[in-house]
């Protein structure tokens, strides 16, 4: 399995709208991508503008399909203006 973590830091005043939008992105990914097995959204207890995504895909090709999807492109376009930083890492589930 191919695991991806993403840590977003968004503008504080946009934290609530970002969380709503990323929850929709999680649903879209799980509903529309056969290779997406898990898509969790977690919020920092100390900094509400920090959001962690934990995603599991069948393999790297399934993640590439995620990045090429229309719903991902729309999500990225909508949240980029309010994103201060984004750190992406990939992992192997053993």
N, CA, C and O atoms as CSV, one atom per row, in Angstrom:
chain,resi,resn,atom,element,x,y,z
A,1,UNK,N,N,0.832,-1.170,0.000
A,1,UNK,CA,C,0.000,0.000,0.000
A,1,UNK,C,C,0.887,1.248,0.000
A,1,UNK,O,O,1.991,1.247,0.546
A,2,UNK,N,N,0.385,2.292,-0.616
A,2,UNK,CA,C,1.100,3.557,-0.774
A,2,UNK,C,C,0.426,4.586,0.127
A,2,UNK,O,O,-0.760,4.877,-0.030
A,3,UNK,N,N,1.181,5.129,1.061
A,3,UNK,CA,C,0.642,6.067,2.044
A,3,UNK,C,C,1.179,7.464,1.753
A,3,UNK,O,O,2.357,7.638,1.439
A,4,UNK,N,N,0.310,8.439,1.862
A,4,UNK,CA,C,0.698,9.836,1.681
A,4,UNK,C,C,0.231,10.613,2.907
A,4,UNK,O,O,-0.906,10.473,3.356
A,5,UNK,N,N,1.137,11.437,3.437
A,5,UNK,CA,C,0.740,12.389,4.475
A,5,UNK,C,C,0.967,13.791,3.922
A,5,UNK,O,O,1.938,14.057,3.215
A,6,UNK,N,N,0.052,14.660,4.264
A,6,UNK,CA,C,0.158,16.054,3.853
A,6,UNK,C,C,-0.142,16.910,5.076
A,6,UNK,O,O,-1.161,16.715,5.738
A,7,UNK,N,N,0.733,17.847,5.375
A,7,UNK,CA,C,0.480,18.799,6.451
A,7,UNK,C,C,0.285,20.166,5.815
A,7,UNK,O,O,1.182,20.711,5.172
A,8,UNK,N,N,-0.906,20.701,6.011
A,8,UNK,CA,C,-1.241,22.038,5.528
A,8,UNK,C,C,-1.170,23.019,6.690
A,8,UNK,O,O,-1.549,22.691,7.814
A,9,UNK,N,N,-0.692,24.202,6.417
A,9,UNK,CA,C,-0.873,25.342,7.304
A,9,UNK,C,C,-1.601,26.384,6.478
A,9,UNK,O,O,-1.108,26.834,5.444
A,10,UNK,N,N,-2.785,26.763,6.950
A,10,UNK,CA,C,-3.621,27.696,6.202
A,10,UNK,C,C,-3.786,28.984,6.996
A,10,UNK,O,O,-3.480,29.047,8.186
A,11,UNK,N,N,-4.268,29.988,6.322
A,11,UNK,CA,C,-4.522,31.261,6.991
A,11,UNK,C,C,-5.518,31.029,8.128
A,11,UNK,O,O,-6.545,30.377,7.936
A,12,UNK,N,N,-5.217,31.554,9.287
A,12,UNK,CA,C,-6.040,31.308,10.484
A,12,UNK,C,C,-7.512,31.637,10.255
A,12,UNK,O,O,-8.389,30.874,10.660
A,13,UNK,N,N,-7.785,32.758,9.616
A,13,UNK,CA,C,-9.178,33.164,9.420
A,13,UNK,C,C,-9.907,32.282,8.401
A,13,UNK,O,O,-11.129,32.366,8.273
A,14,UNK,N,N,-9.174,31.448,7.687
A,14,UNK,CA,C,-9.765,30.552,6.688
A,14,UNK,C,C,-9.809,29.101,7.159
A,14,UNK,O,O,-10.182,28.213,6.392
A,15,UNK,N,N,-9.431,28.853,8.409
A,15,UNK,CA,C,-9.302,27.476,8.902
A,15,UNK,C,C,-10.614,26.694,8.791
A,15,UNK,O,O,-10.608,25.542,8.359
A,16,UNK,N,N,-11.716,27.296,9.169
A,16,UNK,CA,C,-13.009,26.593,9.116
A,16,UNK,C,C,-13.416,26.269,7.679
A,16,UNK,O,O,-13.860,25.157,7.394
A,17,UNK,N,N,-13.270,27.220,6.791
A,17,UNK,CA,C,-13.661,26.956,5.397
A,17,UNK,C,C,-12.718,25.936,4.763
A,17,UNK,O,O,-13.151,25.118,3.951
A,18,UNK,N,N,-11.437,25.975,5.122
A,18,UNK,CA,C,-10.505,24.975,4.596
A,18,UNK,C,C,-10.916,23.584,5.060
A,18,UNK,O,O,-10.944,22.647,4.262
A,19,UNK,N,N,-11.230,23.445,6.331
A,19,UNK,CA,C,-11.603,22.124,6.847
A,19,UNK,C,C,-12.851,21.589,6.156
A,19,UNK,O,O,-12.925,20.401,5.842
A,20,UNK,N,N,-13.816,22.442,5.921
A,20,UNK,CA,C,-15.017,21.999,5.207
A,20,UNK,C,C,-14.661,21.543,3.793
A,20,UNK,O,O,-15.164,20.525,3.319
A,21,UNK,N,N,-13.798,22.295,3.129
A,21,UNK,CA,C,-13.430,21.951,1.748
A,21,UNK,C,C,-12.599,20.674,1.689
A,21,UNK,O,O,-12.774,19.868,0.775
A,22,UNK,N,N,-11.706,20.482,2.642
A,22,UNK,CA,C,-10.866,19.278,2.617
A,22,UNK,C,C,-11.691,18.042,2.982
A,22,UNK,O,O,-11.386,16.943,2.518
A,23,UNK,N,N,-12.719,18.201,3.798
A,23,UNK,CA,C,-13.616,17.073,4.079
A,23,UNK,C,C,-14.348,16.652,2.807
A,23,UNK,O,O,-14.536,15.461,2.557
A,24,UNK,N,N,-14.753,17.618,2.018
A,24,UNK,CA,C,-15.391,17.302,0.727
A,24,UNK,C,C,-14.407,16.592,-0.196
A,24,UNK,O,O,-14.779,15.660,-0.908
A,25,UNK,N,N,-13.156,17.031,-0.182
A,25,UNK,CA,C,-12.126,16.391,-0.996
A,25,UNK,C,C,-11.930,14.938,-0.563
A,25,UNK,O,O,-11.770,14.055,-1.405
A,26,UNK,N,N,-11.943,14.696,0.724
A,26,UNK,CA,C,-11.808,13.322,1.219
A,26,UNK,C,C,-12.956,12.454,0.700
A,26,UNK,O,O,-12.724,11.353,0.202
A,27,UNK,N,N,-14.183,12.942,0.814
A,27,UNK,CA,C,-15.340,12.187,0.315
A,27,UNK,C,C,-15.237,11.941,-1.187
A,27,UNK,O,O,-15.487,10.831,-1.657
A,28,UNK,N,N,-14.866,12.982,-1.943
A,28,UNK,CA,C,-14.732,12.835,-3.398
A,28,UNK,C,C,-13.691,11.770,-3.746
A,28,UNK,O,O,-13.902,10.954,-4.644
A,29,UNK,N,N,-12.583,11.784,-3.039
A,29,UNK,CA,C,-11.516,10.817,-3.322
A,29,UNK,C,C,-11.980,9.396,-3.027
A,29,UNK,O,O,-11.778,8.494,-3.840
A,30,UNK,N,N,-12.593,9.196,-1.878
A,30,UNK,CA,C,-13.063,7.855,-1.507
A,30,UNK,C,C,-14.193,7.372,-2.410
A,30,UNK,O,O,-14.252,6.190,-2.747
A,31,UNK,N,N,-15.085,8.271,-2.804
A,31,UNK,CA,C,-16.225,7.886,-3.638
A,31,UNK,C,C,-15.868,7.662,-5.101
A,31,UNK,O,O,-16.489,6.833,-5.766
A,32,UNK,N,N,-14.870,8.393,-5.616
A,32,UNK,CA,C,-14.613,8.397,-7.060
A,32,UNK,C,C,-13.319,7.720,-7.495
A,32,UNK,O,O,-13.073,7.573,-8.692
A,33,UNK,N,N,-12.497,7.308,-6.549
A,33,UNK,CA,C,-11.210,6.704,-6.904
A,33,UNK,C,C,-11.128,5.287,-6.344
A,33,UNK,O,O,-10.985,5.109,-5.134
A,34,UNK,N,N,-11.217,4.281,-7.208
A,34,UNK,CA,C,-11.158,2.900,-6.724
A,34,UNK,C,C,-9.862,2.578,-5.967
A,34,UNK,O,O,-9.861,1.711,-5.093
A,35,UNK,N,N,-8.770,3.259,-6.289
A,35,UNK,CA,C,-7.491,2.981,-5.644
A,35,UNK,C,C,-7.254,3.737,-4.357
A,35,UNK,O,O,-6.216,3.554,-3.721
A,36,UNK,N,N,-8.192,4.587,-3.953
A,36,UNK,CA,C,-8.071,5.334,-2.694
A,36,UNK,C,C,-8.788,4.543,-1.605
A,36,UNK,O,O,-10.006,4.374,-1.657
A,37,UNK,N,N,-8.039,4.064,-0.626
A,37,UNK,CA,C,-8.587,3.206,0.427
A,37,UNK,C,C,-8.911,3.943,1.722
A,37,UNK,O,O,-9.791,3.530,2.478
A,38,UNK,N,N,-8.201,5.025,1.968
A,38,UNK,CA,C,-8.411,5.773,3.215
A,38,UNK,C,C,-8.032,7.223,2.975
A,38,UNK,O,O,-7.087,7.518,2.243
A,39,UNK,N,N,-8.780,8.127,3.601
A,39,UNK,CA,C,-8.479,9.554,3.482
A,39,UNK,C,C,-8.965,10.222,4.766
A,39,UNK,O,O,-10.122,10.628,4.870
A,40,UNK,N,N,-8.071,10.327,5.731
A,40,UNK,CA,C,-8.409,10.911,7.031
A,40,UNK,C,C,-7.944,12.351,7.096
A,40,UNK,O,O,-6.898,12.710,6.556
A,41,UNK,N,N,-8.736,13.165,7.762
A,41,UNK,CA,C,-8.412,14.577,7.979
A,41,UNK,C,C,-8.327,14.794,9.481
A,41,UNK,O,O,-9.281,14.519,10.208
A,42,UNK,N,N,-7.181,15.288,9.947
A,42,UNK,CA,C,-6.980,15.570,11.372
A,42,UNK,C,C,-6.566,17.021,11.540
A,42,UNK,O,O,-5.882,17.591,10.690
A,43,UNK,N,N,-6.995,17.609,12.655
A,43,UNK,CA,C,-6.696,19.011,12.950
A,43,UNK,C,C,-5.861,19.068,14.222
A,43,UNK,O,O,-6.140,18.365,15.193
A,44,UNK,N,N,-4.840,19.910,14.207
A,44,UNK,CA,C,-3.998,20.082,15.383
A,44,UNK,C,C,-4.830,20.572,16.566
A,44,UNK,O,O,-5.696,21.433,16.413
A,45,UNK,N,N,-4.563,20.025,17.726
A,45,UNK,CA,C,-5.268,20.457,18.941
A,45,UNK,C,C,-4.823,21.853,19.375
A,45,UNK,O,O,-5.577,22.577,20.025
A,46,UNK,N,N,-3.588,22.228,19.009
A,46,UNK,CA,C,-3.040,23.501,19.453
A,46,UNK,C,C,-3.148,24.610,18.424
A,46,UNK,O,O,-3.247,25.784,18.780
A,47,UNK,N,N,-3.130,24.242,17.143
A,47,UNK,CA,C,-3.162,25.241,16.076
A,47,UNK,C,C,-4.224,24.819,15.065
A,47,UNK,O,O,-3.965,23.963,14.218
A,48,UNK,N,N,-5.400,25.402,15.143
A,48,UNK,CA,C,-6.520,24.977,14.291
A,48,UNK,C,C,-6.253,25.193,12.808
A,48,UNK,O,O,-6.973,24.658,11.965
A,49,UNK,N,N,-5.234,25.964,12.485
A,49,UNK,CA,C,-4.911,26.194,11.077
A,49,UNK,C,C,-3.947,25.138,10.514
A,49,UNK,O,O,-3.568,25.210,9.345
A,50,UNK,N,N,-3.552,24.160,11.339
A,50,UNK,CA,C,-2.714,23.042,10.874
A,50,UNK,C,C,-3.584,21.817,10.683
A,50,UNK,O,O,-4.297,21.394,11.593
A,51,UNK,N,N,-3.516,21.251,9.478
A,51,UNK,CA,C,-4.354,20.107,9.129
A,51,UNK,C,C,-3.472,19.016,8.538
A,51,UNK,O,O,-2.642,19.268,7.664
A,52,UNK,N,N,-3.670,17.799,9.036
A,52,UNK,CA,C,-2.921,16.632,8.567
A,52,UNK,C,C,-3.853,15.735,7.760
A,52,UNK,O,O,-4.942,15.389,8.218
A,53,UNK,N,N,-3.427,15.367,6.576
A,53,UNK,CA,C,-4.136,14.373,5.775
A,53,UNK,C,C,-3.344,13.075,5.815
A,53,UNK,O,O,-2.121,13.077,5.682
A,54,UNK,N,N,-4.055,11.962,6.001
A,54,UNK,CA,C,-3.458,10.627,5.970
A,54,UNK,C,C,-4.235,9.838,4.932
A,54,UNK,O,O,-5.415,9.538,5.114
A,55,UNK,N,N,-3.557,9.505,3.838
A,55,UNK,CA,C,-4.221,8.880,2.700
A,55,UNK,C,C,-3.546,7.559,2.376
A,55,UNK,O,O,-2.321,7.456,2.428
A,56,UNK,N,N,-4.339,6.550,2.043
A,56,UNK,CA,C,-3.792,5.257,1.629
A,56,UNK,C,C,-4.339,4.917,0.246
A,56,UNK,O,O,-5.542,4.991,-0.002
A,57,UNK,N,N,-3.428,4.546,-0.639
A,57,UNK,CA,C,-3.755,4.167,-2.011
A,57,UNK,C,C,-3.221,2.760,-2.279
A,57,UNK,O,O,-2.323,2.288,-1.582
A,58,UNK,N,N,-3.774,2.101,-3.286
A,58,UNK,CA,C,-3.307,0.768,-3.651
A,58,UNK,C,C,-1.832,0.771,-4.021
A,58,UNK,O,O,-1.089,-0.148,-3.676
A,59,UNK,N,N,-1.414,1.832,-4.737
A,59,UNK,CA,C,-0.030,1.920,-5.205
A,59,UNK,C,C,0.227,3.350,-5.695
A,59,UNK,O,O,-0.656,4.207,-5.648
A,60,UNK,N,N,1.443,3.583,-6.160
A,60,UNK,CA,C,1.819,4.926,-6.628
A,60,UNK,C,C,0.987,5.352,-7.834
A,60,UNK,O,O,0.693,6.537,-7.992
A,61,UNK,N,N,0.607,4.410,-8.678
A,61,UNK,CA,C,-0.227,4.753,-9.836
A,61,UNK,C,C,-1.603,5.261,-9.402
A,61,UNK,O,O,-2.152,6.175,-10.017
A,62,UNK,N,N,-2.154,4.671,-8.350
A,62,UNK,CA,C,-3.454,5.139,-7.835
A,62,UNK,C,C,-3.328,6.557,-7.285
A,62,UNK,O,O,-4.245,7.364,-7.432
A,63,UNK,N,N,-2.198,6.862,-6.653
A,63,UNK,CA,C,-1.992,8.227,-6.175
A,63,UNK,C,C,-1.828,9.187,-7.346
A,63,UNK,O,O,-2.336,10.308,-7.307
A,64,UNK,N,N,-1.124,8.757,-8.383
A,64,UNK,CA,C,-0.978,9.591,-9.580
A,64,UNK,C,C,-2.346,9.873,-10.205
A,64,UNK,O,O,-2.593,10.980,-10.683
A,65,UNK,N,N,-3.226,8.881,-10.201
A,65,UNK,CA,C,-4.584,9.074,-10.720
A,65,UNK,C,C,-5.340,10.094,-9.857
A,65,UNK,O,O,-6.111,10.905,-10.370
A,66,UNK,N,N,-5.110,10.041,-8.559
A,66,UNK,CA,C,-5.714,11.026,-7.646
A,66,UNK,C,C,-5.289,12.433,-8.038
A,66,UNK,O,O,-6.120,13.333,-8.156
A,67,UNK,N,N,-3.979,12.617,-8.240
A,67,UNK,CA,C,-3.457,13.942,-8.590
A,67,UNK,C,C,-3.971,14.429,-9.939
A,67,UNK,O,O,-4.056,15.635,-10.171
A,68,UNK,N,N,-4.312,13.506,-10.827
A,68,UNK,CA,C,-4.793,13.861,-12.168
A,68,UNK,C,C,-6.310,14.063,-12.218
A,68,UNK,O,O,-6.847,14.454,-13.254
A,69,UNK,N,N,-6.999,13.803,-11.113
A,69,UNK,CA,C,-8.464,13.870,-11.120
A,69,UNK,C,C,-8.961,15.319,-11.156
A,69,UNK,O,O,-8.295,16.239,-10.681
A,70,UNK,N,N,-10.132,15.483,-11.724
A,70,UNK,CA,C,-10.749,16.809,-11.780
A,70,UNK,C,C,-11.058,17.343,-10.385
A,70,UNK,O,O,-10.894,18.535,-10.122
A,71,UNK,N,N,-11.502,16.470,-9.499
A,71,UNK,CA,C,-11.847,16.953,-8.148
A,71,UNK,C,C,-10.609,17.401,-7.383
A,71,UNK,O,O,-10.684,18.329,-6.577
A,72,UNK,N,N,-9.454,16.747,-7.628
A,72,UNK,CA,C,-8.226,17.222,-6.982
A,72,UNK,C,C,-7.825,18.580,-7.558
A,72,UNK,O,O,-7.444,19.481,-6.811
A,73,UNK,N,N,-7.907,18.729,-8.866
A,73,UNK,CA,C,-7.541,20.006,-9.491
A,73,UNK,C,C,-8.406,21.142,-8.939
A,73,UNK,O,O,-7.901,22.230,-8.666
A,74,UNK,N,N,-9.699,20.890,-8.776
A,74,UNK,CA,C,-10.598,21.915,-8.229
A,74,UNK,C,C,-10.227,22.236,-6.781
A,74,UNK,O,O,-10.174,23.403,-6.394
A,75,UNK,N,N,-9.971,21.203,-5.990
A,75,UNK,CA,C,-9.568,21.404,-4.592
A,75,UNK,C,C,-8.294,22.239,-4.517
A,75,UNK,O,O,-8.230,23.221,-3.777
A,76,UNK,N,N,-7.290,21.847,-5.278
A,76,UNK,CA,C,-6.003,22.551,-5.245
A,76,UNK,C,C,-6.164,24.017,-5.655
A,76,UNK,O,O,-5.575,24.908,-5.044
A,77,UNK,N,N,-6.952,24.251,-6.674
A,77,UNK,CA,C,-7.201,25.615,-7.155
A,77,UNK,C,C,-7.901,26.458,-6.077
A,77,UNK,O,O,-7.583,27.633,-5.900
A,78,UNK,N,N,-8.846,25.855,-5.369
A,78,UNK,CA,C,-9.614,26.586,-4.362
A,78,UNK,C,C,-8.833,26.861,-3.083
A,78,UNK,O,O,-9.014,27.914,-2.472
A,79,UNK,N,N,-7.967,25.938,-2.665
A,79,UNK,CA,C,-7.283,26.130,-1.377
A,79,UNK,C,C,-5.906,26.764,-1.501
A,79,UNK,O,O,-5.374,27.259,-0.507
A,80,UNK,N,N,-5.322,26.764,-2.674
A,80,UNK,CA,C,-3.978,27.348,-2.829
A,80,UNK,C,C,-3.880,28.787,-2.338
A,80,UNK,O,O,-2.886,29.134,-1.699
A,81,UNK,N,N,-4.866,29.637,-2.607
A,81,UNK,CA,C,-4.743,31.028,-2.152
A,81,UNK,C,C,-4.725,31.198,-0.629
A,81,UNK,O,O,-4.232,32.210,-0.130
A,82,UNK,N,N,-5.256,30.222,0.113
A,82,UNK,CA,C,-5.299,30.359,1.576
A,82,UNK,C,C,-4.275,29.456,2.278
A,82,UNK,O,O,-4.241,29.386,3.507
A,83,UNK,N,N,-3.448,28.772,1.493
A,83,UNK,CA,C,-2.456,27.852,2.053
A,83,UNK,C,C,-1.129,28.574,2.250
A,83,UNK,O,O,-0.559,29.124,1.308
A,84,UNK,N,N,-0.647,28.562,3.493
A,84,UNK,CA,C,0.666,29.154,3.791
A,84,UNK,C,C,1.790,28.172,3.505
A,84,UNK,O,O,2.849,28.564,3.014
A,85,UNK,N,N,1.566,26.888,3.810
A,85,UNK,CA,C,2.571,25.867,3.507
A,85,UNK,C,C,1.891,24.518,3.363
A,85,UNK,O,O,0.789,24.288,3.860
A,86,UNK,N,N,2.597,23.631,2.659
A,86,UNK,CA,C,2.086,22.280,2.426
A,86,UNK,C,C,3.284,21.353,2.330
A,86,UNK,O,O,4.156,21.549,1.483
A,87,UNK,N,N,3.334,20.345,3.192
A,87,UNK,CA,C,4.435,19.383,3.189
A,87,UNK,C,C,3.844,17.999,2.878
A,87,UNK,O,O,2.967,17.507,3.587
A,88,UNK,N,N,4.348,17.392,1.803
A,88,UNK,CA,C,3.860,16.094,1.348
A,88,UNK,C,C,4.965,15.062,1.513
A,88,UNK,O,O,6.112,15.295,1.129
A,89,UNK,N,N,4.606,13.914,2.090
A,89,UNK,CA,C,5.545,12.799,2.207
A,89,UNK,C,C,4.843,11.517,1.789
A,89,UNK,O,O,3.632,11.384,1.965
A,90,UNK,N,N,5.602,10.565,1.232
A,90,UNK,CA,C,5.043,9.273,0.884
A,90,UNK,C,C,5.729,8.184,1.703
A,90,UNK,O,O,6.895,8.293,2.084
A,91,UNK,N,N,4.954,7.127,1.955
A,91,UNK,CA,C,5.382,6.050,2.845
A,91,UNK,C,C,4.936,4.715,2.258
A,91,UNK,O,O,4.078,4.666,1.377
A,92,UNK,N,N,5.527,3.643,2.754
A,92,UNK,CA,C,5.070,2.301,2.429
A,92,UNK,C,C,4.441,1.690,3.667
A,92,UNK,O,O,5.040,1.710,4.742
A,93,UNK,N,N,3.244,1.149,3.528
A,93,UNK,CA,C,2.572,0.488,4.629
A,93,UNK,C,C,3.075,-0.941,4.702
A,93,UNK,O,O,3.002,-1.686,3.724
A,94,UNK,N,N,3.585,-1.319,5.862
A,94,UNK,CA,C,4.129,-2.689,5.984
A,94,UNK,C,C,3.264,-3.532,6.880
A,94,UNK,O,O,3.562,-4.706,7.099
